[in-house]
Structure formats: C-alpha cells, structure tokens
Amino acid sequence: VQYVESGGGLVQPGGSLRLSCTASGFIFSSYNMMWYRQAPGKERELVAAIGSTGGTTNYADSVKGRFTISRDNAKNTVYLQMNSLKPEDTAVYYCKGLAVFGPWGQGTQVTVSS
C-alpha cells in the first residue's frame, strides 16, 4: 500500500489549493477514501471523506463549505479542493483508505500565512 500526496504549498489567507493523492496496492475503487491533517503539536484529525463511488461525502465542521473532496477511480486518485483558506488550516495533509492496512504517506504541507 502506498499513498503519494501532492499539491501543498504556501498560500495567503483567502487563497485556494488543490491537493491530490494517488494510491496503489489495493483496489482503490472499492474503498472509501479520507483526507486527514495534522498541525504542529496537535492530533491528526479527519477533514473529509468520500464513498467508494464518489456519491457520498462528509466534512469536518471546520472545513464545511470551503473544502470539496472528489475522486477519479480510473486514476486511483482522490482530491481535496480547498478554498477560502485560513491560517488554522496550516497542517500536513494525508490521505488514506478506510480500513486499508498499511503505512501513511509522506503527506503534503499546507501553510496559510500572509
């Protein structure tokens, strides 16, 4: 199992980023996928989730209305569109398959700062 996250960077408050995560080593289209984040000194938290077909999504209250999760099963890739970014969104972002046993990826750093 492998996850490769990308798309992070430094952005000003109010800006946007689109994260991507390409997964391998399991049948991607059979699993719900999740985005998590971990800020310095804090626990890793669930940000967004998407069903295996993309038909259902769920979001943490802190990102609802600003973030959108989507997936492309043909590319084994899950995305996180992040709009109206705030300094408190600064974290390392990770993706993972629900109930998929295996290591986390390296994550992608998102820094929101003026």
Backbone torsions as a table, in degrees:
resi	resn	phi	psi	omega
1	VAL	NA	134.7	179.3
2	GLN	-146.7	140.4	175.0
3	TYR	-124.9	133.4	176.7
4	VAL	-123.6	106.2	-179.6
5	GLU	-93.4	146.4	178.8
6	SER	-154.4	170.4	174.9
7	GLY	103.9	-5.8	179.3
8	GLY	-72.1	175.9	178.9
9	GLY	165.7	-169.4	177.5
10	LEU	-98.7	128.9	-178.3
11	VAL	-141.1	149.6	178.2
12	GLN	-78.0	154.5	174.4
13	PRO	-52.5	137.3	-176.6
14	GLY	90.2	-8.8	-178.7
15	GLY	-81.9	-176.2	-176.8
16	SER	-132.6	152.1	171.2
17	LEU	-143.9	153.6	173.5
18	ARG	-123.5	117.1	178.6
19	LEU	-92.9	148.2	175.0
20	SER	-127.2	150.3	175.3
21	CYS	-142.7	118.4	176.0
22	THR	-103.0	127.5	-175.9
23	ALA	-111.9	153.5	177.3
24	SER	-150.3	162.6	176.8
25	GLY	95.3	-0.8	175.1
26	PHE	-151.1	168.6	-177.7
27	ILE	-80.1	91.6	-171.5
28	PHE	-52.5	-43.9	-173.5
29	SER	-69.5	-8.5	-179.5
30	SER	-95.3	-6.1	-171.1
31	TYR	-120.6	141.2	166.1
32	ASN	-63.6	146.4	178.8
33	MET	-121.5	148.1	-175.6
34	MET	-129.5	148.7	166.7
35	TRP	-110.0	132.7	175.4
36	TYR	-120.6	165.4	171.3
37	ARG	-144.1	154.1	177.6
38	GLN	-137.7	116.5	176.9
39	ALA	-89.7	157.2	-179.7
40	PRO	-54.8	128.3	177.8
41	GLY	75.7	8.2	-178.3
42	LYS	-122.5	162.7	176.0
43	GLU	-72.3	153.7	173.9
44	ARG	-68.0	136.1	-177.7
45	GLU	-127.5	149.1	177.7
46	LEU	-77.5	129.9	-177.9
47	VAL	-103.3	-47.0	-175.5
48	ALA	-156.2	155.1	179.4
49	ALA	-141.1	151.8	179.9
50	ILE	-140.7	140.1	178.5
51	GLY	-69.1	168.6	-172.8
52	SER	-62.3	-31.4	179.3
53	THR	-96.6	-5.0	-177.9
54	GLY	87.3	3.2	-175.1
55	GLY	-79.2	-19.7	179.0
56	THR	-127.2	141.7	177.6
57	THR	-137.3	152.9	175.7
58	ASN	-142.5	150.1	-175.8
59	TYR	-136.8	149.6	168.9
60	ALA	-65.7	147.8	-178.9
61	ASP	-57.1	-32.8	-175.6
62	SER	-68.4	-18.1	-178.0
63	VAL	-119.6	-4.2	-176.6
64	LYS	-58.6	132.6	-179.8
65	GLY	88.1	-11.8	179.8
66	ARG	-115.8	-32.8	-177.5
67	PHE	-108.3	148.2	176.1
68	THR	-134.4	124.2	176.5
69	ILE	-97.3	141.9	176.8
70	SER	-150.3	170.9	-178.7
71	ARG	-148.8	156.1	173.8
72	ASP	-128.2	100.8	-175.5
73	ASN	-67.4	-24.9	177.7
74	ALA	-68.9	-23.8	-179.1
75	LYS	-108.9	4.2	-177.4
76	ASN	52.3	41.4	-172.9
77	THR	-130.7	138.5	173.7
78	VAL	-117.8	144.6	-174.9
79	TYR	-121.1	157.2	171.7
80	LEU	-137.2	106.6	175.4
81	GLN	-86.5	122.6	-176.5
82	MET	-118.7	117.4	179.6
83	ASN	-116.4	165.0	178.2
84	SER	48.5	48.8	-175.1
85	LEU	-65.7	145.6	-178.8
86	LYS	-120.6	157.2	177.3
87	PRO	-54.8	-32.9	-179.9
88	GLU	-72.6	-5.4	173.0
89	ASP	-83.3	-6.1	179.1
90	THR	-61.1	123.8	-176.2
91	ALA	-178.5	171.6	166.2
92	VAL	-92.4	130.1	-176.0
93	TYR	-106.4	135.3	-177.9
94	TYR	-129.2	152.0	169.9
95	CYS	-114.4	159.6	178.2
96	LYS	-162.9	148.2	174.3
97	GLY	-83.4	138.2	179.1
98	LEU	-65.0	124.0	177.4
99	ALA	67.1	17.9	175.0
100	VAL	-91.4	119.1	-179.0
101	PHE	-79.3	129.0	178.8
102	GLY	156.5	171.3	-175.0
103	PRO	-73.7	157.3	171.0
104	TRP	-72.0	157.7	172.8
105	GLY	-78.4	-173.7	-178.4
106	GLN	-80.0	-15.4	-178.6
107	GLY	77.7	171.9	176.2
108	THR	-133.5	131.7	-174.6
109	GLN	-81.8	129.5	172.9
110	VAL	-116.6	123.4	177.9
111	THR	-124.3	121.8	-179.8
112	VAL	-110.6	110.3	-174.9
113	SER	-159.6	147.6	175.9
114	SER	-93.7	NA	NA
